[in-house]
Amino acid sequence: MKGVFVQSIASRPIPRAKSLPYLGVALDLRVDPLRHFLNLYHELGPIFQITLLGRPIIVMAGLEANRFLARDGETYFTSEPLFGGLAQEMGSDAFLVALDGPAHRHQRKIQQRGFSRDTMQNNLGVVKQITYDFVQTWSVGQRLPFFPTLQRIVTDQLGDADGRACVR
C-alpha cells in the first residue's frame, strides 16, 4: 500500500483553483476558509494548488491525503526549509517546529506538560494576573504592536503556569 497515493497522483497535473491575480483566494478565505477549502476539495480533488498573495500553495486534503501523511509524510516532507533558518537564528538544535521524525516526537513529549489544558486550567489565577499586570502598564490611546505584545503575554503565561520563571 505504501506509495499508492503518490503513484496515483504523480502522473496527473495538479489542478489549480480559479483565483484573482496576486490576491489569489484571499478574498474567498476571509469569510469561511474551511467551507472554501471543502468546496475546492470537492471540485478539484485531494491535491490542488491555490495562489495566496502571489504565492503558490499546494493543498492536500481528505482522508486519503491524511492517511498518506500519517504513514509516509516523513519520507516526503520536512520542516527544515521553512523553519530551519529560524532555528539557526535562535541558536537552537531543538526548535520544535524545525524538527521532524523522532527528534520532533521527543521534543513534543518533553514539552507537553507546559502546553497542556490541565496546566492552564490549574493555573488560571496566574494566567489572569499576568494579563492584568501587562494591561496595567498600558496607557489610554497607546499603540501597541499586536503580535509581539501578544507573544510576550503568552510566553509569560506559559512560563509561569507550569512553574518556570518568566521573562517579565
C-alpha positions in Angstrom: 0.0 0.0 0.0 2.9 2.3 0.6 3.4 4.8 -2.2 0.0 4.0 -3.9 -1.3 7.6 -3.1 1.9 9.1 -4.5 1.7 7.0 -7.7 -1.9 7.7 -8.2 -1.3 11.5 -8.2 2.2 11.6 -9.7 1.0 11.0 -13.2 -1.6 13.8 -13.3 -1.1 17.6 -13.3 -2.1 19.3 -10.1 -5.4 21.2 -10.7 -5.3 24.9 -9.9 -8.1 26.8 -8.2 -9.5 29.8 -10.1 -8.4 33.0 -8.4 -7.6 36.6 -8.7 -4.2 37.9 -9.8 -1.9 38.3 -6.8 -4.7 38.1 -4.2 -5.4 34.5 -5.3 -8.1 33.1 -3.0 -7.5 35.6 -0.2 -11.0 37.1 -0.5 -12.6 33.7 -0.5 -10.8 32.7 2.7 -11.8 35.8 4.7 -15.4 34.7 5.4 -15.4 30.9 5.8 -12.0 29.4 4.9 -13.0 25.8 5.9 -16.0 25.9 3.7 -13.9 27.3 0.8 -11.3 24.6 1.1 -14.0 21.9 1.4 -15.6 23.3 -1.8 -12.2 23.2 -3.6 -11.6 19.6 -2.3 -14.9 18.5 -3.8 -14.3 20.4 -7.1 -10.6 19.7 -7.6 -9.8 16.5 -5.6 -7.5 15.7 -2.8 -4.5 17.6 -4.1 -4.8 21.1 -5.7 -2.9 24.3 -6.0 -4.1 27.7 -4.8 -2.5 31.1 -5.1 -2.5 33.3 -2.0 -1.0 36.8 -2.1 1.2 35.9 -5.0 2.5 32.6 -3.5 1.6 29.2 -5.0 0.5 26.7 -2.3 -0.2 23.0 -2.8 -3.1 21.7 -0.6 -3.5 18.1 0.3 -6.9 17.3 1.8 -9.2 14.5 2.7 -8.9 11.1 4.3 -6.6 9.6 1.8 -4.2 12.5 2.0 -4.2 12.4 5.8 -3.5 8.7 5.8 -0.6 9.2 3.4 0.8 12.0 5.5 0.5 9.9 8.7 2.1 6.9 7.1 4.7 8.3 4.7 4.8 12.1 5.4 8.3 12.0 7.0 9.6 10.3 3.8 8.4 13.1 1.5 8.2 16.3 3.7 10.4 18.2 6.0 10.1 21.4 8.1 13.7 22.4 7.5 13.3 24.7 4.5 10.5 26.7 6.3 11.8 26.8 9.9 15.5 25.7 9.7 16.8 29.3 9.3 14.7 30.5 12.2 16.1 27.7 14.4 19.6 28.7 13.4 19.0 32.3 14.2 17.7 31.3 17.6 20.8 29.1 18.1 18.7 26.1 18.8 19.2 22.5 17.7 15.9 21.6 19.3 13.4 24.1 17.9 10.2 22.1 17.8 8.7 23.4 14.5 12.0 22.9 12.7 12.3 19.2 13.7 11.0 16.1 12.0 10.6 12.5 12.9 11.9 11.1 16.2 13.5 14.4 17.3 10.2 16.2 16.8 8.3 13.5 18.7 10.8 13.6 21.6 10.6 17.4 21.9 6.8 17.3 21.9 6.8 14.7 24.6 9.1 16.7 26.9 7.2 20.0 26.3 3.7 18.5 26.5 3.2 19.3 30.2 3.8 23.0 29.8 1.3 23.4 27.0 -1.5 21.1 28.3 -5.0 22.3 29.0 -4.7 21.0 32.6 -1.7 23.1 33.3 -3.6 26.2 32.1 -6.8 25.3 33.9 -4.9 24.6 37.2 -3.2 28.0 37.0 -5.9 30.3 35.7 -5.3 32.7 38.5 -1.6 33.1 37.5 -2.6 33.5 33.8 -5.2 36.1 34.7 -2.8 38.0 36.9 -0.1 38.1 34.2 -2.6 39.5 31.7 -3.8 42.1 34.3 -0.2 43.1 35.0 0.5 43.7 31.4 -2.6 45.7 30.8 -1.9 47.9 33.8 1.3 49.1 32.1 -0.6 50.4 29.0 -1.8 54.0 28.6 -5.1 55.0 27.2 -4.6 55.6 23.4 -1.2 53.9 23.4 -0.5 52.0 20.2 1.0 48.5 20.7 2.5 46.1 18.2 -0.1 43.4 18.3 1.8 40.2 17.7 4.9 41.0 19.8 2.7 42.1 22.7 0.6 39.0 22.5 3.6 36.8 22.2 5.2 38.3 25.3 2.0 37.8 27.3 1.5 34.2 26.2 5.2 33.4 26.8 5.0 34.7 30.3 1.7 32.9 30.9 3.1 29.6 29.7 6.4 30.1 31.6 4.6 30.9 34.9 1.8 28.5 34.6 4.0 25.4 34.6 6.4 26.7 37.3 9.2 28.0 35.1 10.5 31.5 35.5 9.0 34.1 33.2 10.8 36.9 31.4 8.8 39.8 32.9 
